[in-house]
Each structure stands twice: as structure tokens, then as C-alpha cells.
Amino acid sequence: QVQLVESGGGLAQPGGSLRLSCATSGFAFSTSAMGWYRQTPGQERELVASISRDGGTTNYDRAIKGRFTISRDNAKDTLYLQMNNLQPEDTAKYYCNALTRVLSTRPVFASWGQGTQVTVSS
């Protein structure tokens, strides 16, 4: 079955950095567009970054553009999110999922991983 395992979150100070990972299995990662979502309590989960299956195309929400970088390693079936210059408003639980295409916001899989919590605070 599909597994999405997010890791790398934690507590960071404003201006700090974190690198999130999403280890996947159970589907054809290398032929799937992928995305990072985030969710805060009481809010809808929102897509913040996406990447094409070959990594050649990336898209970012305006709130994170220029600070976060999405990447992937198809040999390891793993997705990454490098988060720099973190701000308190980046505090959220972060999730990954496959996308039907890189410009879509709709996740492929109905089930999600456990997510990884990012908290930005001084």
C-alpha cells in the first residue's frame, strides 16, 4: 500500500532553516508529480510547493516563494523541502502527497502520512 512518511520538522527560530523529507513507497514515485502541503489547526490543508516528476518544473505559493525549495531524489523515492528564513507564520504541520500533475493542487491519495510539525518561535 501507499506510504508517505514525513520527517525533519521541529522547533526553529525566526530566520532559521529546516529540511523536510518525505519517504515514499507503494506507488510509482519517479513518474508522479509531488507536492508539499501544510495545515494549521482549524484550517484547510493547503498546497505550498509542487514539483514535476523529473524535477524540472517547480511551483510555489507566494507566501513561501524565495524561501523554500522543493526537490526530489527519484533514486530514493524521496521528496524534500528546504525551508530557509523561517517565519512564525510558517508554523504548521507539513504533509506530502502525489499530484495528478504539477499544476494541480489536488492530491492523488486520499490517505495521508502523519505529517511533520514545524514550529517557528523565538
Disulfide bonds with the S-S distance in Angstrom:
Cys22-Cys96 1.82
